[in-house]
């Protein structure tokens, strides 16, 4: 058991910002003061953000992150050792928070510990030992991965831009980072505003270049050559949050397929859940949160806040080309097969 403490939060200071005379106000049984709702929202965000900033990353977290990011939930032992080493170094230099801590186990010790707990197993192969998650443990281990998802969001976002493109300009990378920021921040309680998020992305790029996973040519960033170990490690890192990005694309694909002014918000939520469930059944392993109603609901709310979608007088969702431009970023992050599969499965409400 590892216990860590977040930075203390002083409630009286928060109250004084919203209602300087809160000590003199008396409670009204019939109606709450208008500022109470704002305080509750800010308090909830602050508590979750500070909890995340005091996270401890243990061996099971890291094993889950890596192996759940592979298609067969398995990896060669040597490659797994390298990937675990990369994540340990990333945590040491991520600048997320001074309160972040992580296991001091070596990658070899992590693998031995995972076998002892019965969450991973290995088998010999003429070309090298293969380590994989125990099938019965895979769903449980998504919980351990999700506990540190906020620490992996930015590294995964940057790395995912090279999953389907060998290179990308810094301008395009920054555009994608800025566009994804409000959605990842709301879902994962990230500590950065938009500008700080871009600065953190630049630090992530520098780290990837330092470790040979990316190279720079002027204002263009290039991944390592296909088939290399460096390219494989970049891909594993890029897939850490791939199902989150797929979930976003499902929403956009359903909107586009049905058209502006055709479906209501409740209809969109229902179609998103059904689509995600079907894709999960037909394709590779997906975590339970892949079709979580609340996560779809939150994403739709943020699309409204960002004014990418609106509600007309009949309760239908309307949008313009901005939704199409937003979904174009998926070409960098999601492969053609995944995108076409989502579009094919996405249902259309017939008039």
Secondary structure by P-SEA (a helix, b strand, c coil): cbbbbcccccaaaaaaaaccccccbbbbccccccaaaaaaaaaaaaaaaaaaaaccccaaaaaaaaaaacccccccaaaaaaaaaaaaaaaacccccccbbbbcccaaaaaaaaaaaccbbbbbcccbbbbbccccccccaaaaaaaacccaaaaaaaaacccccccccaaaaaaaaaaaaaaaaaaccccccaaaaaaaaaaaaaaaaaacccccccccccccccccaaaaaaaaaaacaaaaaaaaaaaaaaaaaaccccccaaaaaaaaaaaaaaaaacccccccccccaaaaaaaaaaaaaacccccccccbbbbcaaaaaaaccccccccaaaaaaaaaacccccc
